[in-house]
Amino acid sequence: MEIRALRESDDRSRFRSGDADLDRFLHKYAGQNQFRHHIGATYVAVEANRVAGYVTVAPGHIEIEQLSPAVRKRLPRYPLPILRLARMAVDETFRGRGIGRQLLRFVLDLAVRLAVDFGCVGVVVDAKPGAVSFYEQFGFAPLELIEGHSQARPPATAMFLPLSDIQAASKKK
Ligand SMILES: CC(C)(COP(=O)(O)OP(=O)(O)OC[C@H]1O[C@@H](n2cnc3c(N)ncnc32)[C@H](O)[C@@H]1OP(=O)(O)O)[C@@H](O)C(=O)NCCC(=O)NCCS
C-alpha cells in the first residue's frame, strides 16, 4: 500500500466509507479543492490502483486559550499555527487493516515537516462521535471550546496532539 498526494487521474468514484458526506467530498470536491482552489491537500492510500482511504489537511491556527494549561505554559499569547486534519475515511472494504493508522501517521509526519519549514505547534482534528477513541489512541485530547458551539452535524469534538508528543513518539519508533 502506498500513501501519496491525490492525482487528477485517480478514480475516486468507487470509494464508499459508509459516511455520505466523506464520500461526496472525495467524489466531488477533493480534486477541485486541491488542484484549482488550493484550499487543502488530499493524500490517498492506494492499493492495487484503488483508493482505499484518504485524508485531507489544511494549515490553520488555534487560540492559546484552547490549550490545556500544561501545553500553553511556555507559548506566546497569539494565534498558534497548526495542521488541521479536516477529513479522513477508509473504504469499508479495507477497514481494520491498519490503513487509518498509517494515514494518521502520515499526517503526523507532515506536521513535523510543516513545523520545520513554516511553524506548527500540533495537529487538530474535529472528530466525529464514533472516531473520538480512534484519535485518543494516538494521544489526541479534547480542546477547550472558546466560542459558541460547533456547527458540525453530528457535533464533532475538536481534539489536539502537540508537536512535542509527535516528536517524542517518533524518537521511540
Ligand atoms: C476511523 C477510520 C478512519 C479507521 O480506519 P481503519 O483503517 O479501519 O483503522 P485501522 O485499521 O488503522 O485501526 C487502527 C486502530 O484503531 C482502532 N479503530 C478503528 N476504527 C476505530 C473507531 N472508529 N473508534 C475507535 N477505534 C477504532 C482499530 O481497532 C485499531 O486498533 P488496534 O491497533 O488496537 O487493533 C474508519 O473506520 C472510517 O473511515 N470511519 C468512518 C469515517 C470516520 O469516522 N472518519 C473519521 C472522521 S473524524
The ligand as an ORCA input file, in Angstrom:
! r2SCAN-3c Opt
* xyz 0 1
  C     -11.938      5.755     11.666
  C     -11.380      5.049     10.419
  C     -10.669      6.056      9.534
  C     -10.389      3.951     10.887
  O      -9.838      3.326      9.735
  P      -9.272      1.804      9.748
  O      -8.345      1.656      8.590
  O     -10.396      0.848      9.853
  O      -8.466      1.786     11.136
  P      -7.155      0.897     11.484
  O      -7.328     -0.476     10.913
  O      -5.939      1.641     11.096
  O      -7.286      0.851     13.056
  C      -6.233      1.242     13.930
  C      -6.712      1.008     15.339
  O      -7.844      1.838     15.611
  C      -8.968      1.067     16.014
  N     -10.143      1.688     15.437
  C     -10.537      1.677     14.143
  N     -11.652      2.427     13.981
  C     -11.973      2.894     15.216
  C     -13.017      3.730     15.702
  N     -13.968      4.230     14.905
  N     -13.019      4.022     17.040
  C     -12.071      3.521     17.865
  N     -11.051      2.740     17.445
  C     -11.015      2.428     16.147
  C      -8.694     -0.328     15.469
  O      -9.355     -1.315     16.224
  C      -7.185     -0.408     15.603
  O      -6.828     -0.703     16.948
  P      -5.663     -1.777     17.285
  O      -4.382     -1.165     16.779
  O      -5.717     -1.881     18.781
  O      -6.032     -3.018     16.538
  C     -12.509      4.325      9.628
  O     -13.227      3.492     10.497
  C     -13.504      5.246      8.928
  O     -13.294      5.644      7.786
  N     -14.627      5.568      9.614
  C     -15.723      6.364      9.003
  C     -15.315      7.799      8.827
  C     -14.765      8.436     10.087
  O     -15.298      8.295     11.188
  N     -13.662      9.174      9.889
  C     -13.043      9.953     10.928
  C     -13.653     11.298     10.802
  S     -13.096     12.416     12.016
*
